[in-house]
Amino acid sequence: MTHLLRRVWSRHRPRRGLPAGLPVLPPGFDLDKERQARLDAGLAEYLNANDLYPDVRPCLQEPREAGYFLGVAGNQTARVGRFVRELNPVDVIATSDDWGVSKPDAAFFEKLVEVSGHQPDEIVYVGDRLDNDITLAAKAGLLAAFVCRGPWGFILEQSVKTTAPDIQVASLFELREAIEAK
């Protein structure tokens, strides 16, 4: 569902604002139940390199080659984690399914710090949601970098009370310079 929403969004948002017919989830929507129903129907999510934003691979490759430890962690299924691992862009890839805890639970960020082997103030957490990523990363003591793009970057931008990001960029191409300026 998230990947479909992102594709619809990327086609319409830059030109015309919110796309007509943007799906709205009803109260009580059970994501785990719906994912299982799609899996049972042979419609499980599928990802490949074409699903990444164009700036992702080059912006992961450069710091990795420079010796930085890079990880990807998010609220995804183990199946999505396997697809991302096949792309091999980073040192550690973890999903909420892998860890048994998902955002917005603070334990997600505690696990992230533990797995990284670094102190919270040595970690830059990059996310596209103010509520599930930036506010929680800041509470965990991480440097919080907000990439304002995709549906949640705009839908939630002013609609929820959140912590202001330490860094805000529109593209990962801007991220390194913004981090170095901190």
Backbone torsions as a table, in degrees:
resi	resn	phi	psi	omega
1	MET	NA	-46.6	-179.4
2	THR	-60.2	-41.4	-177.8
3	HIS	-68.3	-38.0	176.2
4	LEU	-64.5	-46.0	179.0
5	LEU	-59.5	-42.4	179.8
6	ARG	-63.1	-40.6	179.6
7	ARG	-65.9	-44.4	178.1
8	VAL	-60.9	-45.8	-178.4
9	TRP	-60.5	-46.9	-175.2
10	SER	-65.0	-25.7	178.2
11	ARG	-78.8	-29.4	-171.0
12	HIS	-110.5	-38.4	-171.8
13	ARG	-57.0	-48.0	-175.5
14	PRO	-62.1	-26.3	-175.6
15	ARG	-100.3	-39.7	-166.4
16	ARG	-130.9	11.3	-176.8
17	GLY	81.2	-154.9	-177.4
18	LEU	-61.3	133.1	179.1
19	PRO	-69.7	143.1	175.2
20	ALA	-62.9	140.4	177.3
21	GLY	74.1	20.0	177.6
22	LEU	-56.7	125.0	-175.7
23	PRO	-61.9	136.1	176.1
24	VAL	-117.1	130.0	-178.2
25	LEU	-83.1	135.5	-178.8
26	PRO	-74.0	157.4	175.4
27	PRO	-56.1	140.9	179.2
28	GLY	81.7	7.0	179.0
29	PHE	-57.3	127.9	-178.7
30	ASP	-107.2	98.6	-175.7
31	LEU	-60.0	-44.4	-179.2
32	ASP	-60.9	-42.9	179.6
33	LYS	-63.7	-43.9	-179.6
34	GLU	-67.5	-38.8	176.5
35	ARG	-61.4	-43.2	-180.0
36	GLN	-64.5	-40.2	178.8
37	ALA	-62.4	-41.0	177.3
38	ARG	-65.7	-41.2	177.9
39	LEU	-62.0	-45.4	179.2
40	ASP	-62.0	-30.1	179.9
41	ALA	-87.3	3.8	-179.9
42	GLY	78.1	22.4	-176.9
43	LEU	-118.5	36.3	-178.8
44	ALA	-63.8	158.3	180.0
45	GLU	-63.1	150.8	178.2
46	TYR	-138.3	133.6	179.3
47	LEU	-130.3	151.9	168.9
48	ASN	-151.4	-176.6	-175.5
49	ALA	-58.2	-25.0	179.4
50	ASN	-69.7	-16.1	-180.0
51	ASP	-84.1	-8.8	179.1
52	LEU	-81.9	147.9	170.6
53	TYR	-62.5	149.4	-175.7
54	PRO	-60.5	-23.4	-177.9
55	ASP	-86.8	-7.0	-172.7
56	VAL	-66.2	-57.0	-175.2
57	ARG	-60.5	-50.4	-179.7
58	PRO	-63.6	-32.6	-177.9
59	CYS	-80.9	-12.1	171.4
60	LEU	-92.6	-35.0	-175.4
61	GLN	-65.9	-45.3	-175.5
62	GLU	-61.7	-51.4	178.9
63	PRO	-66.9	-32.3	178.3
64	ARG	-64.1	-44.0	178.0
65	GLU	-65.1	-26.7	178.7
66	ALA	-82.8	-0.7	175.2
67	GLY	98.1	4.9	177.4
68	TYR	-74.6	146.6	173.9
69	PHE	-81.8	125.3	-179.1
70	LEU	-122.6	138.2	177.4
71	GLY	-136.7	154.9	173.9
72	VAL	-124.5	124.6	179.4
73	ALA	-141.1	134.2	-179.9
74	GLY	-165.7	172.8	177.7
75	ASN	-78.1	87.6	179.4
76	GLN	-141.3	167.9	176.8
77	THR	-79.1	162.5	175.4
78	ALA	-61.0	-32.9	178.7
79	ARG	-61.5	-44.9	177.4
80	VAL	-63.1	-40.1	177.4
81	GLY	-57.0	-41.0	178.5
82	ARG	-63.0	-42.4	179.0
83	PHE	-62.2	-44.5	-178.6
84	VAL	-66.1	-39.0	177.6
85	ARG	-59.9	-36.0	178.6
86	GLU	-63.1	-27.7	177.6
87	LEU	-77.3	-18.7	174.9
88	ASN	49.0	49.1	-176.6
89	PRO	-87.3	-13.2	-170.7
90	VAL	-146.0	178.9	-179.0
91	ASP	-77.2	-40.4	-177.9
92	VAL	-135.0	135.4	174.4
93	ILE	-127.9	126.5	-179.5
94	ALA	-139.5	142.5	176.2
95	THR	-114.7	164.5	176.5
96	SER	-60.7	-33.4	174.5
97	ASP	-61.9	-43.3	179.6
98	ASP	-59.8	-42.7	-173.4
99	TRP	-89.9	-16.2	-177.6
100	GLY	71.4	19.7	178.2
101	VAL	-149.6	141.7	-177.9
102	SER	-131.2	158.1	174.3
103	LYS	-65.6	138.4	20.7
104	PRO	-95.9	15.8	178.5
105	ASP	-65.5	128.3	179.9
106	ALA	-59.2	-25.1	179.4
107	ALA	-62.3	-25.9	176.9
108	PHE	-60.5	-46.3	-178.3
109	PHE	-74.4	-31.1	174.1
110	GLU	-62.8	-42.7	178.7
111	LYS	-65.2	-40.7	178.5
112	LEU	-58.1	-46.4	179.6
113	VAL	-64.0	-45.1	179.8
114	GLU	-58.8	-48.4	-177.5
115	VAL	-66.4	-34.2	-178.2
116	SER	-69.0	-29.8	-175.9
117	GLY	76.8	13.3	-179.1
118	HIS	-118.3	162.9	175.0
119	GLN	-77.8	150.8	-178.4
120	PRO	-52.4	-40.5	-177.4
121	ASP	-74.4	-0.9	175.9
122	GLU	-100.6	1.4	-173.5
123	ILE	-111.7	132.6	170.4
124	VAL	-103.6	119.9	177.8
125	TYR	-102.3	120.0	-178.0
126	VAL	-104.4	127.4	-179.6
127	GLY	-146.7	164.7	-179.7
128	ASP	-113.6	13.6	176.5
129	ARG	-128.7	128.0	178.1
130	LEU	-69.0	-39.1	-175.6
131	ASP	-76.7	-51.1	-174.3
132	ASN	-86.0	-19.4	-176.0
133	ASP	-112.1	-66.7	-168.0
134	ILE	-67.0	-52.0	-179.0
135	THR	-59.6	-44.3	-177.6
136	LEU	-71.5	-38.2	177.2
137	ALA	-63.0	-42.9	179.0
138	ALA	-63.2	-42.0	177.8
139	LYS	-61.9	-30.1	179.1
140	ALA	-82.6	-1.9	178.5
141	GLY	88.9	10.5	179.2
142	LEU	-88.0	155.1	170.2
143	LEU	-73.8	123.2	-173.2
144	ALA	-103.6	117.3	-179.2
145	ALA	-112.7	120.0	-177.5
146	PHE	-99.7	121.6	173.0
147	VAL	-98.7	107.2	-175.0
148	CYS	-83.1	89.6	179.4
149	ARG	-162.6	171.4	-177.9
150	GLY	71.7	173.2	-174.4
151	PRO	-60.1	-44.8	-174.4
152	TRP	-72.6	-26.3	178.2
153	GLY	-63.6	-26.2	-178.6
154	PHE	-107.6	-40.7	-177.9
155	ILE	-60.8	-43.2	-175.7
156	LEU	-93.3	-5.0	-170.8
157	GLU	-49.8	-43.9	-177.6
158	GLN	-123.0	6.4	-173.4
159	SER	-97.3	-7.1	-179.2
160	VAL	-130.9	152.0	176.4
161	LYS	-80.9	119.1	-176.8
162	THR	-139.2	169.0	173.0
163	THR	-80.4	138.5	177.7
164	ALA	-66.7	139.5	178.8
165	PRO	-68.5	152.3	173.3
166	ASP	-69.6	-33.5	-178.7
167	ILE	-136.2	139.6	172.8
168	GLN	-133.1	127.4	179.9
169	VAL	-135.8	161.9	176.4
170	ALA	-97.0	-17.3	-176.7
171	SER	-146.9	150.6	175.5
172	LEU	-65.0	-21.6	177.1
173	PHE	-61.8	-24.5	-179.6
174	GLU	-87.7	-12.6	-168.0
175	LEU	-66.6	-48.0	-176.1
176	ARG	-57.3	-48.1	179.8
177	GLU	-62.0	-40.1	179.2
178	ALA	-65.6	-38.8	177.9
179	ILE	-67.0	-44.3	-179.4
180	GLU	-64.3	-27.1	179.0
181	ALA	-77.5	-14.3	-178.9
182	LYS	-76.7	NA	NA
